[in-house]
């Protein structure tokens, strides 16, 4: 658990789902956070994400952000590689919540043996690009016209962060 002067990051519990879903819906509404067009059910979301490294940022008792990891492959060789999701409630964007969540997620992922984190970001999502760069991710390349959103082809920028302590031998 990490705490700043007014924000706390803690492990997500199933009772957080309503708030997490609300924040996810706000991200979907921007049109530049995900290819998803609808918030999945908790059951679907739970199946798609690793059961550890699920975080919620709070201000007092209000959930204001979340971060989680998804496996990139079922092949065992990729067991130390995970995909990052990080979302901040619209009224709290630009206040360092994403940075706090991502910094905590990085530390917890390394404690679980994850050596590489990757993230796909839409080119127009300048806030997410800046967040990833400030958090030690490097730009790997652009996946052109990788998927459609609202009938339009979208590019996706791939960012990666390699641990300097896990998987270095």
MDAnalysis code that builds the backbone (N, CA, C; Angstrom):
import MDAnalysis as mda
import numpy as np

u = mda.Universe.empty(507, n_residues=169, atom_resindex=np.repeat(np.arange(169), 3), trajectory=True)
u.add_TopologyAttr("name", ["N", "CA", "C"] * 169)
u.add_TopologyAttr("resid", np.arange(1, 170))
u.add_TopologyAttr("resname", ["UNK", "UNK", "UNK", "UNK", "UNK", "UNK", "UNK", "UNK", "UNK", "UNK", "UNK", "UNK", "UNK", "UNK", "UNK", "UNK", "UNK", "UNK", "UNK", "UNK", "UNK", "UNK", "UNK", "UNK", "UNK", "UNK", "UNK", "UNK", "UNK", "UNK", "UNK", "UNK", "UNK", "UNK", "UNK", "UNK", "UNK", "UNK", "UNK", "UNK", "UNK", "UNK", "UNK", "UNK", "UNK", "UNK", "UNK", "UNK", "UNK", "UNK", "UNK", "UNK", "UNK", "UNK", "UNK", "UNK", "UNK", "UNK", "UNK", "UNK", "UNK", "UNK", "UNK", "UNK", "UNK", "UNK", "UNK", "UNK", "UNK", "UNK", "UNK", "UNK", "UNK", "UNK", "UNK", "UNK", "UNK", "UNK", "UNK", "UNK", "UNK", "UNK", "UNK", "UNK", "UNK", "UNK", "UNK", "UNK", "UNK", "UNK", "UNK", "UNK", "UNK", "UNK", "UNK", "UNK", "UNK", "UNK", "UNK", "UNK", "UNK", "UNK", "UNK", "UNK", "UNK", "UNK", "UNK", "UNK", "UNK", "UNK", "UNK", "UNK", "UNK", "UNK", "UNK", "UNK", "UNK", "UNK", "UNK", "UNK", "UNK", "UNK", "UNK", "UNK", "UNK", "UNK", "UNK", "UNK", "UNK", "UNK", "UNK", "UNK", "UNK", "UNK", "UNK", "UNK", "UNK", "UNK", "UNK", "UNK", "UNK", "UNK", "UNK", "UNK", "UNK", "UNK", "UNK", "UNK", "UNK", "UNK", "UNK", "UNK", "UNK", "UNK", "UNK", "UNK", "UNK", "UNK", "UNK", "UNK", "UNK", "UNK", "UNK", "UNK", "UNK", "UNK", "UNK", "UNK", "UNK"])
u.atoms.positions = np.array([
    [0.848, -1.169, 0.000],
    [0.000, 0.000, 0.000],
    [0.897, 1.238, 0.000],
    [0.629, 2.181, -0.896],
    [1.378, 3.429, -0.965],
    [0.439, 4.585, -0.685],
    [0.960, 5.607, -0.013],
    [0.143, 6.762, 0.317],
    [0.936, 8.030, 0.050],
    [0.280, 9.000, -0.567],
    [0.846, 10.338, -0.661],
    [0.057, 11.176, 0.333],
    [0.233, 12.478, 0.285],
    [-0.442, 13.329, 1.262],
    [-1.958, 13.178, 1.245],
    [-2.547, 12.941, 0.087],
    [-4.008, 12.839, 0.063],
    [-4.543, 11.647, -0.738],
    [-3.654, 10.850, -1.306],
    [-4.086, 9.710, -2.104],
    [-3.490, 8.423, -1.545],
    [-4.249, 7.361, -1.626],
    [-3.818, 6.052, -1.154],
    [-3.974, 5.059, -2.302],
    [-2.985, 4.202, -2.502],
    [-3.095, 3.100, -3.463],
    [-3.127, 1.817, -2.650],
    [-4.132, 1.002, -2.923],
    [-4.295, -0.264, -2.208],
    [-4.701, -1.341, -3.201],
    [-4.692, -2.577, -2.732],
    [-5.131, -3.680, -3.578],
    [-6.632, -3.582, -3.828],
    [-7.006, -3.878, -5.052],
    [-8.419, -3.889, -5.425],
    [-9.088, -5.123, -4.831],
    [-10.327, -4.945, -4.389],
    [-11.156, -6.054, -3.928],
    [-12.421, -6.072, -4.784],
    [-13.115, -7.207, -4.856],
    [-14.312, -7.282, -5.704],
    [-15.340, -6.180, -5.430],
    [-15.439, -5.730, -4.193],
    [-16.392, -4.652, -3.879],
    [-16.039, -3.326, -4.553],
    [-14.822, -3.196, -5.077],
    [-14.412, -1.983, -5.787],
    [-14.946, -1.947, -7.221],
    [-15.517, -3.058, -7.698],
    [-15.850, -3.161, -9.114],
    [-16.746, -2.027, -9.602],
    [-17.744, -1.636, -8.844],
    [-18.655, -0.572, -9.304],
    [-17.878, 0.710, -9.601],
    [-16.970, 1.089, -8.719],
    [-16.166, 2.297, -8.938],
    [-15.179, 2.097, -10.086],
    [-14.546, 0.924, -10.148],
    [-13.607, 0.632, -11.236],
    [-14.345, 0.692, -12.578],
    [-15.532, 0.119, -12.634],
    [-16.327, 0.130, -13.868],
    [-16.702, 1.559, -14.266],
    [-17.024, 2.392, -13.285],
    [-17.362, 3.803, -13.574],
    [-16.157, 4.518, -14.183],
    [-14.985, 4.323, -13.588],
    [-13.770, 4.966, -14.096],
    [-13.418, 4.422, -15.479],
    [-13.599, 3.121, -15.671],
    [-13.351, 2.502, -16.975],
    [-14.289, 3.102, -18.026],
    [-15.559, 3.284, -17.673],
    [-16.535, 3.878, -18.596],
    [-16.120, 5.298, -18.981],
    [-15.575, 6.046, -18.037],
    [-15.098, 7.402, -18.349],
    [-13.944, 7.343, -19.349],
    [-13.063, 6.366, -19.198],
    [-11.964, 6.193, -20.148],
    [-12.470, 5.804, -21.525],
    [-13.424, 4.882, -21.562],
    [-14.017, 4.463, -22.837],
    [-14.643, 5.657, -23.548],
    [-15.312, 6.511, -22.782],
    [-16.012, 7.674, -23.354],
    [-15.063, 8.655, -24.039],
    [-13.793, 8.671, -23.656],
    [-12.848, 9.591, -24.306],
    [-12.571, 9.197, -25.747],
    [-12.751, 7.906, -26.081],
    [-12.449, 7.430, -27.420],
    [-10.960, 7.295, -27.692],
    [-10.128, 7.470, -26.641],
    [-8.685, 7.349, -26.876],
    [-7.975, 6.573, -25.772],
    [-8.731, 5.730, -25.062],
    [-8.121, 4.958, -23.985],
    [-8.104, 3.459, -24.263],
    [-9.035, 2.966, -25.067],
    [-9.158, 1.529, -25.280],
    [-9.987, 1.261, -26.527],
    [-9.819, 0.076, -27.079],
    [-10.689, -0.353, -28.171],
    [-12.039, -0.822, -27.648],
    [-12.124, -1.112, -26.358],
    [-13.399, -1.537, -25.773],
    [-14.441, -0.439, -25.966],
    [-15.664, -0.857, -26.215],
    [-16.738, 0.113, -26.362],
    [-17.753, 0.013, -25.228],
    [-17.644, -1.051, -24.446],
    [-18.533, -1.250, -23.303],
    [-17.721, -1.809, -22.144],
    [-18.119, -1.448, -20.953],
    [-17.480, -2.002, -19.769],
    [-17.909, -3.463, -19.651],
    [-16.971, -4.372, -19.497],
    [-17.340, -5.780, -19.352],
    [-17.951, -6.033, -17.967],
    [-18.508, -7.203, -17.803],
    [-18.971, -7.601, -16.473],
    [-17.736, -7.852, -15.609],
    [-17.945, -7.874, -14.301],
    [-16.819, -8.171, -13.422],
    [-16.232, -9.552, -13.743],
    [-17.083, -10.512, -14.018],
    [-16.615, -11.872, -14.328],
    [-15.697, -11.858, -15.545],
    [-16.089, -11.148, -16.602],
    [-15.259, -11.061, -17.807],
    [-13.936, -10.345, -17.506],
    [-14.023, -9.235, -16.791],
    [-12.832, -8.461, -16.453],
    [-11.887, -9.305, -15.597],
    [-12.437, -9.990, -14.615],
    [-11.653, -10.834, -13.714],
    [-10.887, -11.908, -14.497],
    [-11.527, -12.546, -15.445],
    [-10.885, -13.592, -16.255],
    [-9.755, -13.038, -17.120],
    [-9.869, -11.784, -17.541],
    [-8.900, -11.188, -18.458],
    [-7.671, -10.610, -17.762],
    [-7.720, -10.457, -16.442],
    [-6.626, -9.812, -15.709],
    [-6.003, -10.774, -14.701],
    [-4.726, -10.572, -14.463],
    [-4.036, -11.364, -13.450],
    [-4.697, -11.115, -12.092],
    [-4.721, -12.123, -11.249],
    [-5.416, -11.983, -9.970],
    [-4.643, -11.151, -8.956],
    [-3.398, -10.854, -9.226],
    [-2.600, -9.988, -8.369],
    [-2.218, -8.761, -9.192],
    [-1.693, -7.766, -8.567],
    [-1.365, -6.493, -9.236],
    [-2.623, -5.826, -9.787],
    [-3.642, -5.784, -8.958],
    [-4.872, -5.031, -9.232],
    [-4.937, -3.960, -8.168],
    [-4.866, -2.723, -8.586],
    [-4.756, -1.623, -7.643],
    [-5.881, -0.617, -7.812],
    [-6.216, 0.046, -6.713],
    [-7.187, 1.137, -6.722],
    [-6.565, 2.318, -5.995],
    [-6.672, 3.494, -6.591],
    [-6.255, 4.730, -5.924],
    [-7.498, 5.358, -5.320],
    [-7.363, 5.854, -4.096],
    [-8.498, 6.488, -3.426],
    [-8.108, 7.855, -2.890],
    [-9.106, 8.692, -2.800],
    [-9.001, 9.985, -2.120],
    [-10.092, 9.960, -1.066],
    [-9.683, 9.944, 0.187],
    [-10.599, 9.692, 1.299],
    [-11.203, 8.314, 1.062],
    [-12.482, 8.188, 0.802],
    [-13.060, 6.865, 0.529],
    [-13.455, 6.692, -0.937],
    [-13.218, 7.707, -1.750],
    [-13.614, 7.682, -3.162],
    [-12.540, 7.049, -4.030],
    [-12.910, 6.030, -4.809],
    [-11.990, 5.442, -5.782],
    [-11.820, 6.425, -6.933],
    [-10.565, 6.752, -7.251],
    [-10.297, 7.766, -8.272],
    [-9.398, 7.253, -9.390],
    [-9.009, 5.999, -9.320],
    [-8.187, 5.417, -10.373],
    [-7.959, 3.953, -10.103],
    [-7.523, 3.259, -11.153],
    [-7.206, 1.840, -10.999],
    [-6.130, 1.446, -12.008],
    [-5.449, 0.363, -11.678],
    [-4.445, -0.207, -12.578],
    [-4.463, -1.718, -12.390],
    [-4.190, -2.430, -13.462],
    [-4.173, -3.889, -13.408],
    [-3.296, -4.422, -14.530],
    [-2.952, -5.697, -14.415],
    [-2.140, -6.366, -15.425],
    [-2.927, -7.483, -16.080],
    [-2.661, -7.683, -17.367],
    [-3.217, -8.804, -18.130],
    [-2.059, -9.618, -18.679],
    [-2.221, -10.922, -18.770],
    [-1.158, -11.722, -19.405],
    [-1.125, -11.402, -20.898],
    [0.067, -11.443, -21.486],
    [0.169, -11.189, -22.928],
    [0.047, -12.466, -23.736],
    [0.240, -13.607, -23.082],
    [0.182, -14.888, -23.767],
    [-0.004, -15.988, -22.731],
    [-0.561, -17.091, -23.163],
    [-0.683, -18.250, -22.277],
    [0.571, -19.124, -22.323],
    [1.489, -18.842, -23.235],
    [2.731, -19.613, -23.327],
    [3.625, -19.303, -22.138],
    [4.196, -20.332, -21.522],
    [4.966, -20.154, -20.288],
    [6.174, -19.237, -20.465],
    [6.759, -19.187, -21.648],
    [7.930, -18.339, -21.874],
    [7.596, -16.857, -21.659],
    [6.336, -16.485, -21.797],
    [5.912, -15.100, -21.595],
    [5.345, -14.864, -20.199],
    [5.597, -15.786, -19.269],
    [5.077, -15.662, -17.920],
    [5.547, -14.432, -17.175],
    [6.639, -13.844, -17.582],
    [7.170, -12.644, -16.941],
    [6.870, -11.370, -17.690],
    [5.897, -11.436, -18.608],
    [5.525, -10.274, -19.423],
    [4.035, -10.013, -19.218],
    [3.686, -8.762, -18.973],
    [2.285, -8.429, -18.733],
    [1.926, -7.101, -19.395],
    [0.654, -6.967, -19.713],
    [0.087, -5.757, -20.328],
    [-0.510, -4.881, -19.240],
    [-0.220, -3.598, -19.296],
    [-0.673, -2.628, -18.301],
    [-1.992, -1.976, -18.712],
    [-2.889, -1.843, -17.741],
    [-4.066, -0.981, -17.863],
    [-3.996, -0.004, -16.707],
    [-4.139, 1.280, -16.990],
    [-4.155, 2.297, -15.932],
    [-5.162, 3.377, -16.320],
    [-6.088, 3.650, -15.425],
    [-7.177, 4.600, -15.670],
    [-7.350, 5.525, -14.474],
    [-7.607, 6.791, -14.762],
    [-7.854, 7.780, -13.724],
    [-9.223, 8.413, -13.961],
    [-9.977, 8.622, -12.886],
    [-11.283, 9.274, -12.978],
    [-11.116, 10.654, -13.609],
    [-12.078, 11.053, -14.417],
    [-11.915, 12.278, -15.207],
    [-11.646, 13.511, -14.352],
    [-12.223, 13.606, -13.173],
    [-12.013, 14.782, -12.326],
    [-10.665, 14.779, -11.617],
    [-9.892, 13.710, -11.757],
    [-8.598, 13.599, -11.077],
    [-7.430, 13.455, -12.042],
    [-7.684, 13.575, -13.330],
    [-6.598, 13.468, -14.302],
    [-5.643, 14.651, -14.159],
    [-4.362, 14.390, -14.385],
    [-3.354, 15.446, -14.306],
    [-2.912, 15.774, -12.891],
    [-3.288, 14.964, -11.913],
    [-2.942, 15.222, -10.508],
    [-1.928, 14.216, -9.957],
    [-1.340, 13.395, -10.831],
    [-0.321, 12.444, -10.400],
    [-0.860, 11.082, -9.984],
    [-2.165, 10.855, -10.154],
    [-2.767, 9.578, -9.766],
    [-2.224, 8.449, -10.647],
    [-2.185, 8.670, -11.944],
    [-1.672, 7.647, -12.859],
    [-0.228, 7.293, -12.543],
    [0.581, 8.296, -12.253],
    [1.992, 8.065, -11.923],
    [2.109, 7.251, -10.638],
    [1.312, 7.583, -9.633],
    [1.326, 6.838, -8.372],
    [0.884, 5.393, -8.599],
    [-0.176, 5.195, -9.360],
    [-0.654, 3.843, -9.664],
    [0.399, 3.047, -10.428],
    [0.973, 3.662, -11.452],
    [1.943, 2.944, -12.285],
    [3.215, 2.627, -11.506],
    [3.683, 3.558, -10.683],
    [4.869, 3.304, -9.870],
    [4.621, 2.126, -8.913],
    [3.439, 2.090, -8.319],
    [3.087, 0.992, -7.412],
    [2.947, -0.315, -8.178],
    [2.318, -0.252, -9.352],
    [2.137, -1.438, -10.185],
    [3.490, -2.024, -10.603],
    [4.429, -1.166, -10.951],
    [5.763, -1.622, -11.337],
    [6.423, -2.367, -10.168],
    [6.388, -1.776, -8.992],
    [7.007, -2.405, -7.822],
    [6.353, -3.746, -7.506],
    [5.034, -3.797, -7.543],
    [4.341, -5.047, -7.229],
    [4.552, -6.102, -8.310],
    [4.619, -5.670, -9.559],
    [4.843, -6.645, -10.637],
    [6.232, -7.264, -10.516],
    [7.221, -6.459, -10.189],
    [8.571, -6.993, -10.023],
    [8.629, -7.952, -8.838],
    [7.898, -7.656, -7.774],
    [7.848, -8.557, -6.616],
    [7.235, -9.906, -6.993],
    [6.434, -9.934, -8.054],
    [5.814, -11.170, -8.531],
    [6.585, -11.808, -9.688],
    [7.771, -11.265, -10.018],
    [8.606, -11.870, -11.047],
    [8.354, -11.397, -12.463],
    [7.652, -10.304, -12.637],
    [7.412, -9.752, -13.986],
    [8.630, -8.929, -14.392],
    [9.230, -9.272, -15.536],
    [10.406, -8.553, -16.001],
    [10.106, -7.555, -17.114],
    [8.953, -7.701, -17.768],
    [8.615, -6.758, -18.835],
    [7.148, -6.363, -18.728],
    [6.913, -5.062, -18.751],
    [5.560, -4.528, -18.835],
    [5.418, -3.869, -20.195],
    [4.283, -4.071, -20.815],
    [4.039, -3.408, -22.097],
    [2.692, -2.708, -22.044],
    [2.562, -1.716, -22.905],
    [1.322, -0.954, -22.950],
    [1.099, -0.447, -24.369],
    [-0.127, -0.569, -24.839],
    [-0.510, -0.017, -26.127],
    [-1.294, 1.263, -25.890],
    [-0.888, 2.336, -26.569],
    [-1.476, 3.658, -26.334],
    [-1.861, 4.277, -27.676],
    [-3.055, 4.858, -27.747],
    [-3.446, 5.573, -28.957],
    [-2.567, 6.815, -29.113],
    [-2.143, 7.149, -30.338],
    [-1.247, 8.295, -30.551],
    [-1.794, 9.623, -30.023],
    [-3.103, 9.783, -30.009],
    [-3.680, 11.049, -29.547],
    [-3.780, 11.140, -28.027],
    [-3.486, 10.064, -27.322],
    [-3.568, 10.060, -25.860],
    [-2.239, 10.564, -25.282],
    [-2.017, 11.855, -25.421],
    [-0.750, 12.464, -25.028],
    [-0.465, 12.318, -23.534],
    [-1.503, 12.351, -22.711],
    [-1.305, 12.191, -21.272],
    [-0.759, 10.818, -20.930],
    [-1.294, 9.785, -21.563],
    [-0.827, 8.422, -21.313],
    [0.585, 8.217, -21.842],
    [0.881, 8.792, -22.984],
    [2.232, 8.698, -23.540],
    [3.235, 9.322, -22.570],
    [2.929, 10.516, -22.078],
    [3.820, 11.197, -21.133],
    [3.964, 10.389, -19.845],
    [2.861, 9.843, -19.348],
    [2.897, 9.035, -18.130],
    [3.829, 7.837, -18.293],
    [3.691, 7.127, -19.398],
    [4.531, 5.949, -19.616],
    [6.010, 6.327, -19.734],
    [6.300, 7.385, -20.462],
    [7.700, 7.813, -20.600],
    [8.283, 8.209, -19.244],
    [7.523, 8.962, -18.437],
    [8.001, 9.368, -17.102],
    [8.185, 8.175, -16.180],
    [7.506, 7.079, -16.483],
    [7.557, 5.890, -15.629],
    [8.571, 4.854, -16.119],
    [9.432, 5.254, -17.043],
    [10.506, 4.371, -17.478],
    [10.178, 3.474, -18.651],
    [9.046, 3.706, -19.305],
    [8.709, 2.933, -20.503],
    [9.394, 3.577, -21.701],
    [9.776, 2.745, -22.646],
    [10.358, 3.276, -23.878],
    [9.435, 2.941, -25.049],
    [9.442, 3.820, -26.010],
    [8.643, 3.639, -27.226],
    [9.292, 2.547, -28.066],
    [8.512, 1.521, -28.421],
    [9.009, 0.403, -29.218],
    [8.671, 0.586, -30.690],
    [7.455, 1.048, -30.971],
    [7.045, 1.222, -32.356],
    [5.551, 1.433, -32.469],
    [5.131, 1.599, -33.709],
    [3.714, 1.862, -33.985],
    [3.109, 0.685, -34.721],
    [1.984, 0.232, -34.208],
    [1.208, -0.798, -34.894],
    [0.137, -0.043, -35.691],
    [0.325, 0.020, -36.996],
    [-0.562, 0.809, -37.853],
    [-1.858, 0.078, -38.142],
    [-2.945, 0.829, -38.035],
    [-4.268, 0.304, -38.372],
    [-4.480, -1.084, -37.747],
    [-4.202, -1.176, -36.458],
    [-4.245, -2.463, -35.771],
    [-5.665, -2.897, -35.415],
    [-6.568, -1.943, -35.284],
    [-7.947, -2.275, -34.949],
    [-8.880, -1.129, -35.263],
    [-10.161, -1.434, -35.299],
    [-11.166, -0.404, -35.578],
    [-11.871, 0.007, -34.299],
    [-12.148, 1.299, -34.208],
    [-12.940, 1.866, -33.132],
    [-13.974, 2.770, -33.777],
    [-15.222, 2.479, -33.537],
    [-16.331, 3.223, -34.152],
    [-16.189, 3.269, -35.673],
    [-15.762, 2.141, -36.246],
    [-15.673, 2.016, -37.696],
    [-14.436, 2.624, -38.331],
    [-13.534, 3.187, -37.534],
    [-12.323, 3.812, -38.080],
    [-11.090, 3.053, -37.614],
    [-10.154, 2.846, -38.535],
    [-8.902, 2.191, -38.193],
    [-8.104, 3.078, -37.252],
    [-7.485, 2.446, -36.258],
    [-6.686, 3.176, -35.273],
    [-5.288, 2.572, -35.210],
    [-4.308, 3.459, -35.046],
    [-2.943, 3.040, -34.776],
    [-2.804, 2.843, -33.264],
    [-1.781, 2.131, -32.865],
    [-1.500, 1.924, -31.459],
    [0.005, 1.985, -31.277],
    [0.453, 2.783, -30.327],
    [1.874, 2.904, -30.027],
    [2.218, 1.910, -28.936],
    [3.296, 1.175, -29.118],
    [3.698, 0.163, -28.164],
    [4.843, 0.692, -27.298],
    [4.618, 0.647, -25.983],
    [5.623, 1.046, -25.005],
    [5.994, -0.168, -24.167],
    [7.257, -0.203, -23.728],
    [7.751, -1.340, -22.953],
    [8.651, -0.834, -21.834],
    [8.553, -1.522, -20.702],
    [9.457, -1.243, -19.593],
    [10.074, -2.551, -19.139],
    [11.395, -2.631, -19.222],
    [12.129, -3.807, -18.747],
    [12.609, -3.518, -17.333],
    [12.443, -4.491, -16.461],
    [12.937, -4.377, -15.098],
    [14.454, -4.351, -15.114],
    [15.032, -3.576, -14.218],
    [16.494, -3.603, -14.093],
    [16.921, -4.531, -12.946],
    [15.936, -5.248, -12.343],
    [16.282, -6.177, -11.276],
    [15.731, -7.590, -11.487],
    [14.706, -7.762, -12.303],
    [14.102, -9.060, -12.577],
    [14.426, -9.446, -14.010],
    [14.869, -10.684, -14.216],
    [15.146, -11.170, -15.567],
    [16.373, -10.580, -16.212],
    [17.332, -10.162, -15.393],
    [18.534, -9.531, -15.946],
    [19.714, -10.484, -16.044],
    [19.579, -11.690, -15.513],
    [20.714, -12.634, -15.552],
    [20.835, -13.341, -16.859],
])
